[in-house]
Amino acid sequence: MDQEEQINRLRLFRSENVGAVTFRVLIQHFKTAENALKALPEKARKGGLKKELRICSRAEAEQEMEAVQKIGGEMLFSEQDGYPDLLARISDAPPVLSVLGNKTLLKKPHVAVVGTRNASINGKNIARHIAADLVKAGYSVVSGMALGIDAAAHEGALYAASENASTTAVLGTGINIPYPERNGKLYDQVKEKGVLISEFPFNTKPQPSNFPQRNRIISGLAQGLVVIEAALRSGSLITANKALEQGRDVFAVPSSPLDPRAAGVNHLIKSGAPLVESAQDIIDYLAQSASFTLRETKNESTSSIKAPQQQIQEPTDENRKELLSLLDGSPVEIDMLIRETGLPASVISVLLVELELAGQLERLPGNKVIRITSL
């Protein structure tokens, strides 16, 4: 990918209402970011947008790339060799990551370790021990650098860090902003011995909506995800559910039922998540899972795996009317829209992109969408 395409891809991803899924569909449809950028205003108009769509300028994109380079980082695009393989396979993989630190670690096998911010001393010690032992076994540990379990997992991984395995911190801020501020020292240590990544623009301040979005990257990078201390309604449980959607193994470290921080992990165990007490439990399980997957896929035809993608069709006005008649303020699965309309998935994809660019549609977990209606 040449520099011109990189700049245009960054521009496309930073343009108004262009999320990761919309980006992917646009590139599929228009082949290059330059063509997609030219088509954005018309696509947004067809989706019902009345005002002018904000498109990231070339100067803004160049300025961001220069700012990342100035602090010693780089921009890594989804079709480049250094991009993490497992992450690239999820449907909403970030088209571009800002990377600071040892980017070669992103190609190594990862296990995610997450849990509550308000962690107990025992919980943090367990996280440190599990993370250190995972690193010693060749797995890098990925987490979100929050207080509590996240920070402890990074600390344990850094203690055992080597050239082959360390820790990856996925930020919910710009790559240059440590958050929370109390983790400033940890941020520097990860930069030195591990790797920091973010999909958000340079200088992005922490916002509540950023962190659930960040969590899909944590689970997407990993072969498995370990939950240590988490309430029933918590970001860690959301991340665990996302991991399951992505086909990842989810593990839970049990806690006392008298502790409210145990409710989430014990719920996962009751729901079928493997109970683990040590890193070795996780390593053994992943080894068995990898062996099973290898046997299942051994005889697959490479031609079916590398089959060319179908050409995306351009929808008609009639198609637009039909889809809009099925959308309201309730979440609906995209597969159901395909079944109800009888339209090809490629046509539905383009129609959803038009509505999203117009700010009339929001994508939800579980391959669902919801129409945003004006009051």
C-alpha positions, 0 to 999 in steps of 0.5 A: 500500500503506497503512501497516497492510499494510506493518507486517503484511508486515514482520511476515510476512517476519520470522516464523519459517520465512517465506522470500521464496518462502513469503511470495509464495505466502502473499500470493498465497493470502491476498491480504493480510498480515493474513490470512496472519498469521492463517493461519500457525499452522494452516498450520505445524500441517498441515505437522507443526510440534508447537511454537508458531510464532514470529510477529513482533509488531507492536511488533517490526515498528514498532521495526524501521521506526523504527530504519531511519528514525532512521538516515535510511533507509526500508523499501521493499516489493516492490509499491511504485513504487521497488522495482527492476524486474528484482529484482521479477521473480525468484522469490525477490525479497525482499519488503522491503528496508531502503534507505539512500542515494539510492533512485532509483538502484535504478530505474537499469540495473545491472551487477554486478561480483564476484570474490575477496576475496584479489584481486591489485593488477591485479585490483582495478585492472581492477575499478575501471576497469571500474566507473568506465567502466560508471558513465560509460556510465549503468550503476550498479555493484552488488556486495557490499561485501566486501574485494577485487574488491567493494570495488574495484568500489564505489570505481571506481563512486564515482569516476565517480558522478553523479546518474544512475549510481553504486553499490549495495551489497547487505549481508549484515548489517543495514542499519546494520552495515558489514561487514567493519569495514575497509570502514566508510569505504566504507560511508559513501561509498556511503551519501553517493553511492550506495545501501545495501540489505539484506533482513536485520533491523536489527542483524543481525550477519554470519553465513556463511549470509547471504552466499549469500542476499545474492548472489541480490539482487546478480545479481537487480538486474543486467542482467549480471554480471562476474566478476574473479578467482575460484577454482573453488569460490567465492562469486563462482561461486555468484553467477554460477550464480545469475545464469544461473538468473535469465536474466542475462548472465555475463561473465568477465575472463580471468587467467593460468592460473598464478594459482589466482584465475584458475580460476573465471573461466577455467572460465566462459569455457570454459563459454561466458561472453563474455570481456571486457577492458573495460567497452565489451565489456560495454556492447556485448554488453548493447546487442545482447542488449537489441535481441534481447530487444526483437525477440523480445517485440515482438509478444507480446500484452499480455493474455498478459503481464498475465493474472490469476493462478490462484486457489490451491487448498487441498490435502487430507489425501490430497494431503499424504500423497502429497507426503510419500511422494515427499520424502526427504533428497535434493534434488528439483525442484519440477517433478518433484513436480508431474509425479509427483503430477499435482497443480496447481502451486498445490496443490504450492506450498501444501503446500511452504509448510506443510512449510517453516513446520513446519521440515521443508523447505528450498528449494535453488537450481535450483527444488529442495527437500529434506526435513529429517529428524530424527535 
